[in-house]
Amino acid sequence: MVYNINNAIVKKDKEGNLTLIDPENNFKDKEAFIAIDSDDFISIQLLINGIINNDFKKWREISKFKDDYKLKNLFIRLGYTKKDVANLLKEF
């Protein structure tokens, strides 16, 4: 099963002007956009793929979660090693 997240890049220049880089025209008729940090976006894609692939065997319960935890560190907190995360990234 392939899961696709429509995405584009929002680029900000030195003056603060935003430019939408959307070569596939996914957002040509959209009036509003959400900007997500690229590391967080990759983490979201990996989490979705983990859920789709039912890859819960490595996961452990997170009993404490602070508001300032970074999403990209979620895999480590779930029990994945850095090597596991590197292998997940190779799937892209």
N, CA, C and O atoms as a GROMACS GRO file, in nm:
protein
  368
    1MET      N    1   0.084  -0.117   0.000
    1MET     CA    2   0.000   0.000   0.000
    1MET      C    3   0.089   0.124   0.000
    1MET      O    4   0.182   0.134   0.080
    2VAL      N    5   0.060   0.216  -0.088
    2VAL     CA    6   0.136   0.339  -0.095
    2VAL      C    7   0.051   0.450  -0.036
    2VAL      O    8  -0.067   0.464  -0.069
    3TYR      N    9   0.112   0.529   0.050
    3TYR     CA   10   0.043   0.643   0.110
    3TYR      C   11   0.114   0.768   0.065
    3TYR      O   12   0.236   0.779   0.082
    4ASN      N   13   0.044   0.863   0.010
    4ASN     CA   14   0.104   0.984  -0.041
    4ASN      C   15   0.051   1.104   0.035
    4ASN      O   16  -0.070   1.119   0.054
    5ILE      N   17   0.141   1.188   0.078
    5ILE     CA   18   0.103   1.314   0.142
    5ILE      C   19   0.135   1.425   0.042
    5ILE      O   20   0.251   1.447   0.008
    6ASN      N   21   0.031   1.495  -0.005
    6ASN     CA   22   0.055   1.607  -0.095
    6ASN      C   23   0.134   1.713  -0.020
    6ASN      O   24   0.098   1.751   0.091
    7ASN      N   25   0.242   1.759  -0.081
    7ASN     CA   26   0.324   1.859  -0.013
    7ASN      C   27   0.388   1.951  -0.115
    7ASN      O   28   0.399   1.919  -0.233
    8ALA      N   29   0.430   2.065  -0.066
    8ALA     CA   30   0.503   2.164  -0.145
    8ALA      C   31   0.598   2.233  -0.048
    8ALA      O   32   0.598   2.205   0.071
    9ILE      N   33   0.678   2.321  -0.100
    9ILE     CA   34   0.772   2.394  -0.016
    9ILE      C   35   0.729   2.540  -0.010
    9ILE      O   36   0.696   2.600  -0.113
   10VAL      N   37   0.730   2.596   0.109
   10VAL     CA   38   0.705   2.738   0.127
   10VAL      C   39   0.840   2.799   0.162
   10VAL      O   40   0.899   2.768   0.266
   11LYS      N   41   0.888   2.887   0.074
   11LYS     CA   42   1.022   2.946   0.091
   11LYS      C   43   1.007   3.092   0.129
   11LYS      O   44   0.928   3.166   0.070
   12LYS      N   45   1.084   3.134   0.229
   12LYS     CA   46   1.081   3.273   0.274
   12LYS      C   47   1.212   3.340   0.237
   12LYS      O   48   1.320   3.288   0.264
   13ASP      N   49   1.202   3.457   0.173
   13ASP     CA   50   1.324   3.529   0.136
   13ASP      C   51   1.367   3.621   0.250
   13ASP      O   52   1.304   3.623   0.356
   14LYS      N   53   1.473   3.697   0.229
   14LYS     CA   54   1.530   3.783   0.334
   14LYS      C   55   1.434   3.891   0.379
   14LYS      O   56   1.442   3.938   0.493
   15GLU      N   57   1.344   3.932   0.291
   15GLU     CA   58   1.246   4.036   0.325
   15GLU      C   59   1.122   3.978   0.394
   15GLU      O   60   1.036   4.054   0.437
   16GLY      N   61   1.112   3.846   0.404
   16GLY     CA   62   0.998   3.782   0.468
   16GLY      C   63   0.887   3.745   0.373
   16GLY      O   64   0.782   3.697   0.417
   17ASN      N   65   0.907   3.765   0.244
   17ASN     CA   66   0.806   3.727   0.145
   17ASN      C   67   0.806   3.576   0.126
   17ASN      O   68   0.912   3.513   0.121
   18LEU      N   69   0.689   3.518   0.115
   18LEU     CA   70   0.675   3.373   0.099
   18LEU      C   71   0.647   3.338  -0.046
   18LEU      O   72   0.570   3.405  -0.115
   19THR      N   73   0.711   3.231  -0.091
   19THR     CA   74   0.689   3.179  -0.226
   19THR      C   75   0.654   3.032  -0.215
   19THR      O   76   0.723   2.956  -0.147
   20LEU      N   77   0.548   2.992  -0.282
   20LEU     CA   78   0.507   2.852  -0.284
   20LEU      C   79   0.576   2.782  -0.400
   20LEU      O   80   0.562   2.823  -0.515
   21ILE      N   81   0.650   2.677  -0.370
   21ILE     CA   82   0.715   2.596  -0.472
   21ILE      C   83   0.636   2.466  -0.479
   21ILE      O   84   0.647   2.380  -0.391
   22ASP      N   85   0.556   2.453  -0.584
   22ASP     CA   86   0.460   2.343  -0.597
   22ASP      C   87   0.463   2.289  -0.740
   22ASP      O   88   0.370   2.314  -0.817
   23PRO      N   89   0.569   2.216  -0.778
   23PRO     CA   90   0.582   2.171  -0.917
   23PRO      C   91   0.471   2.079  -0.965
   23PRO      O   92   0.447   2.071  -1.086
   24GLU      N   93   0.402   2.010  -0.875
   24GLU     CA   94   0.295   1.920  -0.916
   24GLU      C   95   0.158   1.986  -0.910
   24GLU      O   96   0.056   1.921  -0.935
   25ASN      N   97   0.154   2.114  -0.877
   25ASN     CA   98   0.028   2.191  -0.868
   25ASN      C   99  -0.074   2.128  -0.774
   25ASN      O  100  -0.194   2.133  -0.801
   26ASN      N  101  -0.028   2.069  -0.666
   26ASN     CA  102  -0.120   2.012  -0.568
   26ASN      C  103  -0.206   2.118  -0.500
   26ASN      O  104  -0.316   2.088  -0.454
   27PHE      N  105  -0.156   2.240  -0.493
   27PHE     CA  106  -0.222   2.344  -0.417
   27PHE      C  107  -0.267   2.462  -0.503
   27PHE      O  108  -0.287   2.572  -0.451
   28LYS      N  109  -0.283   2.440  -0.632
   28LYS     CA  110  -0.315   2.550  -0.722
   28LYS      C  111  -0.449   2.616  -0.691
   28LYS      O  112  -0.466   2.736  -0.715
   29ASP      N  113  -0.545   2.542  -0.638
   29ASP     CA  114  -0.676   2.597  -0.608
   29ASP      C  115  -0.699   2.619  -0.459
   29ASP      O  116  -0.812   2.645  -0.417
   30LYS      N  117  -0.595   2.610  -0.380
   30LYS     CA  118  -0.607   2.626  -0.234
   30LYS      C  119  -0.582   2.770  -0.194
   30LYS      O  120  -0.498   2.839  -0.252
   31GLU      N  121  -0.657   2.815  -0.095
   31GLU     CA  122  -0.641   2.952  -0.047
   31GLU      C  123  -0.556   2.960   0.079
   31GLU      O  124  -0.505   3.067   0.112
   32ALA      N  125  -0.541   2.850   0.149
   32ALA     CA  126  -0.467   2.851   0.276
   32ALA      C  127  -0.370   2.734   0.279
   32ALA      O  128  -0.396   2.629   0.221
   33PHE      N  129  -0.258   2.753   0.349
   33PHE     CA  130  -0.155   2.650   0.360
   33PHE      C  131  -0.110   2.639   0.504
   33PHE      O  132  -0.128   2.731   0.584
   34ILE      N  133  -0.050   2.527   0.536
   34ILE     CA  134   0.012   2.506   0.666
   34ILE      C  135   0.159   2.478   0.641
   34ILE      O  136   0.193   2.396   0.555
   35ALA      N  137   0.245   2.545   0.713
   35ALA     CA  138   0.389   2.520   0.700
   35ALA      C  139   0.433   2.430   0.816
   35ALA      O  140   0.399   2.456   0.931
   36ILE      N  141   0.508   2.324   0.784
   36ILE     CA  142   0.558   2.230   0.883
   36ILE      C  143   0.708   2.217   0.861
   36ILE      O  144   0.755   2.204   0.748
   37ASP      N  145   0.783   2.220   0.970
   37ASP     CA  146   0.927   2.202   0.962
   37ASP      C  147   0.959   2.071   0.890
   37ASP      O  148   0.890   1.971   0.910
   38SER      N  149   1.061   2.071   0.805
   38SER     CA  150   1.090   1.953   0.723
   38SER      C  151   1.121   1.830   0.806
   38SER      O  152   1.082   1.720   0.768
   39ASP      N  153   1.192   1.844   0.919
   39ASP     CA  154   1.219   1.728   1.005
   39ASP      C  155   1.090   1.670   1.061
   39ASP      O  156   1.073   1.548   1.067
   40ASP      N  157   0.999   1.758   1.103
   40ASP     CA  158   0.871   1.712   1.155
   40ASP      C  159   0.789   1.645   1.047
   40ASP      O  160   0.720   1.547   1.073
   41PHE      N  161   0.794   1.698   0.925
   41PHE     CA  162   0.719   1.641   0.814
   41PHE      C  163   0.766   1.498   0.785
   41PHE      O  164   0.684   1.409   0.764
   42ILE      N  165   0.897   1.478   0.783
   42ILE     CA  166   0.951   1.344   0.761
   42ILE      C  167   0.908   1.251   0.873
   42ILE      O  168   0.874   1.135   0.848
   43SER      N  169   0.911   1.300   0.998
   43SER     CA  170   0.867   1.218   1.111
   43SER      C  171   0.721   1.178   1.097
   43SER      O  172   0.684   1.064   1.127
   44ILE      N  173   0.638   1.270   1.052
   44ILE     CA  174   0.495   1.240   1.033
   44ILE      C  175   0.479   1.133   0.926
   44ILE      O  176   0.400   1.039   0.943
   45GLN      N  177   0.553   1.145   0.816
   45GLN     CA  178   0.546   1.044   0.710
   45GLN      C  179   0.589   0.907   0.762
   45GLN      O  180   0.525   0.806   0.731
   46LEU      N  181   0.696   0.903   0.840
   46LEU     CA  182   0.744   0.776   0.895
   46LEU      C  183   0.643   0.716   0.991
   46LEU      O  184   0.621   0.594   0.991
   47LEU      N  185   0.582   0.801   1.074
   47LEU     CA  186   0.480   0.750   1.167
   47LEU      C  187   0.361   0.692   1.093
   47LEU      O  188   0.310   0.586   1.129
   48ILE      N  189   0.315   0.762   0.989
   48ILE     CA  190   0.202   0.712   0.912
   48ILE      C  191   0.237   0.578   0.847
   48ILE      O  192   0.157   0.485   0.850
   49ASN      N  193   0.357   0.569   0.789
   49ASN     CA  194   0.398   0.442   0.729
   49ASN      C  195   0.409   0.332   0.834
   49ASN      O  196   0.374   0.217   0.807
   50GLY      N  197   0.456   0.365   0.954
   50GLY     CA  198   0.463   0.266   1.062
   50GLY      C  199   0.325   0.215   1.100
   50GLY      O  200   0.306   0.096   1.125
   51ILE      N  201   0.228   0.306   1.103
   51ILE     CA  202   0.090   0.267   1.136
   51ILE      C  203   0.032   0.182   1.023
   51ILE      O  204  -0.030   0.079   1.049
   52ILE      N  205   0.052   0.225   0.898
   52ILE     CA  206  -0.001   0.149   0.784
   52ILE      C  207   0.058   0.009   0.780
   52ILE      O  208  -0.013  -0.088   0.751
   53ASN      N  209   0.187  -0.002   0.808
   53ASN     CA  210   0.255  -0.132   0.804
   53ASN      C  211   0.236  -0.212   0.933
   53ASN      O  212   0.291  -0.321   0.948
   54ASN      N  213   0.157  -0.157   1.026
   54ASN     CA  214   0.129  -0.223   1.153
   54ASN      C  215   0.260  -0.261   1.225
   54ASN      O  216   0.273  -0.370   1.279
   55ASP      N  217   0.354  -0.169   1.225
   55ASP     CA  218   0.486  -0.191   1.283
   55ASP      C  219   0.487  -0.146   1.429
   55ASP      O  220   0.554  -0.050   1.465
   56PHE      N  221   0.412  -0.218   1.512
   56PHE     CA  222   0.405  -0.182   1.653
   56PHE      C  223   0.496  -0.269   1.740
   56PHE      O  224   0.503  -0.248   1.861
   57LYS      N  225   0.563  -0.364   1.682
   57LYS     CA  226   0.640  -0.459   1.762
   57LYS      C  227   0.754  -0.392   1.839
   57LYS      O  228   0.795  -0.443   1.943
   58LYS      N  229   0.805  -0.281   1.790
   58LYS     CA  230   0.916  -0.214   1.856
   58LYS      C  231   0.868  -0.104   1.950
   58LYS      O  232   0.946  -0.050   2.027
   59TRP      N  233   0.742  -0.073   1.943
   59TRP     CA  234   0.692   0.042   2.017
   59TRP      C  235   0.669   0.008   2.163
   59TRP      O  236   0.632  -0.104   2.197
   60ARG      N  237   0.692   0.106   2.248
   60ARG     CA  238   0.662   0.091   2.390
   60ARG      C  239   0.580   0.213   2.433
   60ARG      O  240   0.582   0.318   2.368
   61GLU      N  241   0.510   0.198   2.542
   61GLU     CA  242   0.424   0.306   2.588
   61GLU      C  243   0.507   0.424   2.637
   61GLU      O  244   0.609   0.406   2.704
   62ILE      N  245   0.464   0.542   2.602
   62ILE     CA  246   0.527   0.663   2.654
   62ILE      C  247   0.439   0.713   2.767
   62ILE      O  248   0.327   0.760   2.745
   63SER      N  249   0.491   0.703   2.890
   63SER     CA  250   0.409   0.740   3.004
   63SER      C  251   0.418   0.889   3.036
   63SER      O  252   0.323   0.946   3.089
   64LYS      N  253   0.529   0.952   3.004
   64LYS     CA  254   0.544   1.095   3.029
   64LYS      C  255   0.582   1.162   2.897
   64LYS      O  256   0.675   1.119   2.828
   65PHE      N  257   0.510   1.266   2.866
   65PHE     CA  258   0.539   1.339   2.743
   65PHE      C  259   0.523   1.487   2.770
   65PHE      O  260   0.414   1.533   2.805
   66LYS      N  261   0.630   1.561   2.756
   66LYS     CA  262   0.628   1.705   2.784
   66LYS      C  263   0.596   1.782   2.656
   66LYS      O  264   0.620   1.735   2.546
   67ASP      N  265   0.541   1.901   2.674
   67ASP     CA  266   0.504   1.984   2.559
   67ASP      C  267   0.624   2.026   2.476
   67ASP      O  268   0.609   2.056   2.357
   68ASP      N  269   0.742   2.029   2.536
   68ASP     CA  270   0.859   2.076   2.461
   68ASP      C  271   0.936   1.964   2.392
   68ASP      O  272   1.042   1.989   2.335
   69TYR      N  273   0.885   1.840   2.396
   69TYR     CA  274   0.951   1.730   2.323
   69TYR      C  275   0.936   1.753   2.173
   69TYR      O  276   0.831   1.795   2.126
   70LYS      N  277   1.040   1.725   2.101
   70LYS     CA  278   1.039   1.740   1.956
   70LYS      C  279   0.980   1.615   1.892
   70LYS      O  280   1.005   1.503   1.938
   71LEU      N  281   0.902   1.633   1.787
   71LEU     CA  282   0.841   1.520   1.717
   71LEU      C  283   0.946   1.426   1.661
   71LEU      O  284   0.927   1.304   1.661
   72LYS      N  285   1.059   1.483   1.613
   72LYS     CA  286   1.161   1.398   1.552
   72LYS      C  287   1.226   1.305   1.654
   72LYS      O  288   1.289   1.206   1.614
   73ASN      N  289   1.213   1.333   1.783
   73ASN     CA  290   1.267   1.244   1.887
   73ASN      C  291   1.167   1.138   1.931
   73ASN      O  292   1.199   1.053   2.014
   74LEU      N  293   1.047   1.142   1.876
   74LEU     CA  294   0.943   1.048   1.915
   74LEU      C  295   0.983   0.903   1.889
   74LEU      O  296   0.952   0.815   1.970
   75PHE      N  297   1.051   0.877   1.778
   75PHE     CA  298   1.091   0.740   1.747
   75PHE      C  299   1.185   0.682   1.852
   75PHE      O  300   1.173   0.565   1.890
   76ILE      N  301   1.277   0.764   1.900
   76ILE     CA  302   1.370   0.718   2.003
   76ILE      C  303   1.292   0.687   2.131
   76ILE      O  304   1.319   0.587   2.198
   77ARG      N  305   1.196   0.771   2.165
   77ARG     CA  306   1.114   0.748   2.284
   77ARG      C  307   1.024   0.625   2.267
   77ARG      O  308   0.986   0.562   2.366
   78LEU      N  309   0.992   0.590   2.143
   78LEU     CA  310   0.910   0.471   2.118
   78LEU      C  311   0.993   0.343   2.115
   78LEU      O  312   0.938   0.234   2.099
   79GLY      N  313   1.124   0.355   2.128
   79GLY     CA  314   1.208   0.236   2.136
   79GLY      C  315   1.289   0.207   2.012
   79GLY      O  316   1.361   0.107   2.008
   80TYR      N  317   1.279   0.292   1.909
   80TYR     CA  318   1.358   0.272   1.789
   80TYR      C  319   1.501   0.317   1.814
   80TYR      O  320   1.524   0.415   1.886
   81THR      N  321   1.596   0.248   1.756
   81THR     CA  322   1.735   0.292   1.762
   81THR      C  323   1.760   0.388   1.647
   81THR      O  324   1.678   0.400   1.556
   82LYS      N  325   1.873   0.457   1.650
   82LYS     CA  326   1.907   0.546   1.539
   82LYS      C  327   1.923   0.467   1.410
   82LYS      O  328   1.890   0.516   1.302
   83LYS      N  329   1.972   0.345   1.421
   83LYS     CA  330   1.986   0.259   1.303
   83LYS      C  331   1.848   0.224   1.246
   83LYS      O  332   1.829   0.223   1.124
   84ASP      N  333   1.752   0.194   1.335
   84ASP     CA  334   1.615   0.166   1.290
   84ASP      C  335   1.558   0.285   1.212
   84ASP      O  336   1.497   0.267   1.107
   85VAL      N  337   1.578   0.406   1.266
   85VAL     CA  338   1.526   0.525   1.201
   85VAL      C  339   1.595   0.545   1.066
   85VAL      O  340   1.530   0.581   0.968
   86ALA      N  341   1.725   0.520   1.060
   86ALA     CA  342   1.798   0.531   0.933
   86ALA      C  343   1.743   0.433   0.830
   86ALA      O  344   1.730   0.467   0.712
   87ASN      N  345   1.710   0.312   0.872
   87ASN     CA  346   1.651   0.213   0.780
   87ASN      C  347   1.513   0.256   0.734
   87ASN      O  348   1.477   0.232   0.618
   88LEU      N  349   1.434   0.318   0.822
   88LEU     CA  350   1.304   0.370   0.781
   88LEU      C  351   1.319   0.478   0.676
   88LEU      O  352   1.242   0.483   0.580
   89LEU      N  353   1.419   0.564   0.693
   89LEU     CA  354   1.440   0.671   0.597
   89LEU      C  355   1.481   0.619   0.461
   89LEU      O  356   1.451   0.681   0.359
   90LYS      N  357   1.550   0.505   0.457
   90LYS     CA  358   1.592   0.447   0.331
   90LYS      C  359   1.474   0.403   0.246
   90LYS      O  360   1.486   0.389   0.125
   91GLU      N  361   1.359   0.380   0.311
   91GLU     CA  362   1.240   0.336   0.238
   91GLU      C  363   1.181   0.446   0.150
   91GLU      O  364   1.101   0.418   0.061
   92PHE      N  365   1.220   0.571   0.175
   92PHE     CA  366   1.168   0.682   0.095
   92PHE      C  367   1.244   0.688  -0.032
   92PHE      O  368   1.217   0.774  -0.116
   0.00000   0.00000   0.00000
